Amino acid sequence: MDRRDFHKQTLILGIGALAGCAKGNEVTVRKQPGNFYEEPPKNLPIRQFDVVVAGAGTAGVVAALAAARNGARTMLIERKGYTGGTVTEGGTALHSFYNLWQAFDVEKRQVVRGIPQEIIDRLMKIGGCTGHAEMAKGFDFDSVCTAIDTELYKLTTMQMLDEAGVFIAVNTLLTGAIMDGSRVRGVIADSRSGREAIYAKAFVDCTAYGDLAAFAGAQYKVPNDYACCNSVGMGNVDIDKYHKFMKANGPIREMAMGIRSGEPGKIVRVKGPLGAEFAAEARKIGMASVTTTVHDNYLMFIKCNYEVPGSVVNRDDMAKAELEVRKRMARAVELFRKYVPGCEKAFMARTSPSLCIRRGRLITCDYDITHEDVIECRHFDDDVMAYGFHDMAPRYQVKDGGTYGIPYKALRVAGIDNLLVSGMMITSDHRAHMSTRNTISCMGQGQATGTAAALCAAKNCGTRDLAYGTLRDALKNGGVYFES
Ligand SMILES: Cc1cc2nc3c(=O)[nH]c(=O)nc-3n(C[C@H](O)[C@H](O)[C@H](O)COP(=O)(O)OP(=O)(O)OC[C@H]3O[C@@H](n4cnc5c(N)ncnc54)[C@H](O)[C@@H]3O)c2cc1C
């Protein structure tokens, strides 16, 4: 869909056009049956900021922190009541602060630092993280596993945002964009305090779904190339008994040791067999067998995958999927109770409030990172971070334990002057996306876009007019690591 078509549809259907149905790469709008109600025009109160960050998830938290620390009056808009996004709801652990040194027997380097590392430091102080636990098995997949206490992550990131002076608008849904030609003038936000227009000089879309970019008329596709998932935190588990049973069933495929309930040297991530009957039943509900934990009696993420028939940006398709996955999660806990010693009295202690997506809209940017860029360790003359993890390892690995660069141009929305994106909505090639979408990559991208947005606001310039040297200096000041 191009921008002109989108605007035509927005004109006809208002914001409801975003409830479009996507099949493969095409997006079509399902027309509502019956008559239309013409919404009367309304005067909205205006708020003014330098930078608006949409979505306080994995990337958004870091983007807002970076923007505020670089001197921008920053507003962060989040539809839920807390910060953290998919980090706290879907991912089993944060991948990966380091290069893949173990698999290639090369020097160990921490390649993602800056604000993402600062969040880990804060969590470590309050017992909310396993530390960068080294993989003892399965290290051709990753070198470290950094598991977090999801509830403490929400609290810690919200505190950090508050300390940085970010205006945190949780329980607030971004529902529109106000355009002035190819420039975003402002956004529309709805909350129980009413509907508001928020003006700013620069904008960062971190909504995962690319809501702001779509409202602004950016080009996008909806690839529908991943399963959705919800995840259960399972309480009342005897982890040591569980691990013993796993070991007795056959070889452990992945294992990492770290701090668990305050004690170092404990298993914090493990993947291995739980018996043929369990495996057969688990397959029927799309359950993944890798588990991580920060606490002795808790398995953090039992994940049930489901390929949504239809589209992840269609409300009605997702409503059916929400029910299906809730049934699967209940079944998952039943299976653990029935087949796995140590889980006899386990219960569902946490689920995600809504389905977690691995990809929503794919937003067209000035550059699209390729599979070859990733595995061939390519760096660019406008790198904003380095990253070295691939979720399809060992099938695809970043060559020789090296890193590739995420270029600034991959985060600039094509055709729009003052809008950046970060997180799962960049990178069209599924294989490359299996690296760029991971948590620590999204967080690093957040630091880059938040910093760039603040600099653009201060200089009153568009995202393409920002001198790369200025951005790189600011990122270095923020602790970001560059390979050269
Ligand atoms: C099931 C699952 C398992 C995964 N496992 C791992 C793993 O083990 N390790 C790993 O590194 N990665 C993993 N990933 C990938 C990784 O977690 C995600 O790709 C990454 O966290 C996405 O970050 P994001 O910032 O793009 O989106 P999110 O973290 O989802 O943030 C988007 C935020 O925007 C908000 N939002 C959305 N729309 C609006 C709106 N209109 N108005 C206001 N707010 C809005 C949302 O509420 C959310 O808080 C997994 C992903 C999934 C789904």
Ligand as a Chemical Component Dictionary entry (heavy atoms), coordinates in Angstrom:
data_LIG
# 
_chem_comp.id                   LIG 
_chem_comp.type                 NON-POLYMER 
_chem_comp.pdbx_formal_charge   0 
_chem_comp.three_letter_code    LIG 
# 
loop_
_chem_comp_atom.comp_id 
_chem_comp_atom.atom_id 
_chem_comp_atom.alt_atom_id 
_chem_comp_atom.type_symbol 
_chem_comp_atom.charge 
_chem_comp_atom.model_Cartn_x 
_chem_comp_atom.model_Cartn_y 
_chem_comp_atom.model_Cartn_z 
_chem_comp_atom.pdbx_ordinal 
LIG C1  C1  C 0 7.037  -14.919 22.260 1  
LIG C2  C2  C 0 8.293  -14.175 22.021 2  
LIG C3  C3  C 0 9.484  -14.688 22.473 3  
LIG C4  C4  C 0 10.670 -14.006 22.269 4  
LIG N1  N1  N 0 11.818 -14.508 22.800 5  
LIG C5  C5  C 0 12.926 -13.751 22.768 6  
LIG C6  C6  C 0 14.072 -14.120 23.512 7  
LIG O1  O1  O 0 14.072 -15.130 24.174 8  
LIG N2  N2  N 0 15.153 -13.301 23.458 9  
LIG C7  C7  C 0 15.171 -12.160 22.719 10 
LIG O2  O2  O 0 16.189 -11.453 22.713 11 
LIG N3  N3  N 0 14.092 -11.788 21.992 12 
LIG C8  C8  C 0 12.973 -12.535 22.033 13 
LIG N4  N4  N 0 11.859 -12.137 21.360 14 
LIG C9  C9  C 0 11.926 -10.947 20.521 15 
LIG C10 C10 C 0 11.899 -9.664  21.311 16 
LIG O3  O3  O 0 11.398 -9.881  22.611 17 
LIG C11 C11 C 0 11.020 -8.606  20.608 18 
LIG O4  O4  O 0 11.279 -8.576  19.237 19 
LIG C12 C12 C 0 11.320 -7.226  21.168 20 
LIG O5  O5  O 0 11.154 -7.248  22.572 21 
LIG C13 C13 C 0 10.415 -6.219  20.515 22 
LIG O6  O6  O 0 10.650 -4.951  21.044 23 
LIG P1  P1  P 0 9.821  -3.705  20.527 24 
LIG O7  O7  O 0 10.336 -2.526  21.258 25 
LIG O8  O8  O 0 9.819  -3.687  19.044 26 
LIG O9  O9  O 0 8.313  -3.993  20.934 27 
LIG P2  P2  P 0 7.603  -4.152  22.387 28 
LIG O10 O10 O 0 8.599  -4.481  23.439 29 
LIG O11 O11 O 0 6.489  -5.067  22.169 30 
LIG O12 O12 O 0 7.092  -2.678  22.651 31 
LIG C14 C14 C 0 5.982  -2.100  22.014 32 
LIG C15 C15 C 0 5.252  -1.249  23.045 33 
LIG O13 O13 O 0 4.367  -0.353  22.375 34 
LIG C16 C16 C 0 3.132  -0.332  23.044 35 
LIG N5  N5  N 0 2.113  0.093   22.063 36 
LIG C17 C17 C 0 1.757  -0.562  20.933 37 
LIG N6  N6  N 0 0.864  0.147   20.257 38 
LIG C18 C18 C 0 0.645  1.287   20.950 39 
LIG C19 C19 C 0 -0.164 2.426   20.740 40 
LIG N7  N7  N 0 -0.934 2.565   19.648 41 
LIG N8  N8  N 0 -0.166 3.412   21.678 42 
LIG C20 C20 C 0 0.617  3.305   22.791 43 
LIG N9  N9  N 0 1.410  2.242   23.033 44 
LIG C21 C21 C 0 1.446  1.255   22.122 45 
LIG C22 C22 C 0 2.977  -1.754  23.557 46 
LIG O14 O14 O 0 2.037  -1.831  24.616 47 
LIG C23 C23 C 0 4.408  -2.081  23.986 48 
LIG O15 O15 O 0 4.664  -1.721  25.313 49 
LIG C24 C24 C 0 10.646 -12.800 21.555 50 
LIG C25 C25 C 0 9.444  -12.273 21.086 51 
LIG C26 C26 C 0 8.269  -12.961 21.316 52 
LIG C27 C27 C 0 6.967  -12.376 20.847 53 
# 
loop_
_chem_comp_bond.comp_id 
_chem_comp_bond.atom_id_1 
_chem_comp_bond.atom_id_2 
_chem_comp_bond.value_order 
_chem_comp_bond.pdbx_ordinal 
LIG C1  C2  SING 1  
LIG C2  C3  SING 2  
LIG C2  C26 DOUB 3  
LIG C3  C4  DOUB 4  
LIG C4  N1  SING 5  
LIG C4  C24 SING 6  
LIG N1  C5  DOUB 7  
LIG C5  C6  SING 8  
LIG C5  C8  SING 9  
LIG C6  O1  DOUB 10 
LIG C6  N2  SING 11 
LIG N2  C7  SING 12 
LIG C7  O2  DOUB 13 
LIG C7  N3  SING 14 
LIG N3  C8  DOUB 15 
LIG C8  N4  SING 16 
LIG N4  C9  SING 17 
LIG N4  C24 SING 18 
LIG C9  C10 SING 19 
LIG C10 O3  SING 20 
LIG C10 C11 SING 21 
LIG C11 O4  SING 22 
LIG C11 C12 SING 23 
LIG C12 O5  SING 24 
LIG C12 C13 SING 25 
LIG C13 O6  SING 26 
LIG O6  P1  SING 27 
LIG P1  O7  DOUB 28 
LIG P1  O8  SING 29 
LIG P1  O9  SING 30 
LIG O9  P2  SING 31 
LIG P2  O10 DOUB 32 
LIG P2  O11 SING 33 
LIG P2  O12 SING 34 
LIG O12 C14 SING 35 
LIG C14 C15 SING 36 
LIG C15 O13 SING 37 
LIG C15 C23 SING 38 
LIG O13 C16 SING 39 
LIG C16 N5  SING 40 
LIG C16 C22 SING 41 
LIG N5  C17 SING 42 
LIG N5  C21 SING 43 
LIG C17 N6  DOUB 44 
LIG N6  C18 SING 45 
LIG C18 C19 SING 46 
LIG C18 C21 DOUB 47 
LIG C19 N7  SING 48 
LIG C19 N8  DOUB 49 
LIG N8  C20 SING 50 
LIG C20 N9  DOUB 51 
LIG N9  C21 SING 52 
LIG C22 O14 SING 53 
LIG C22 C23 SING 54 
LIG C23 O15 SING 55 
LIG C24 C25 DOUB 56 
LIG C25 C26 SING 57 
LIG C26 C27 SING 58 
# 
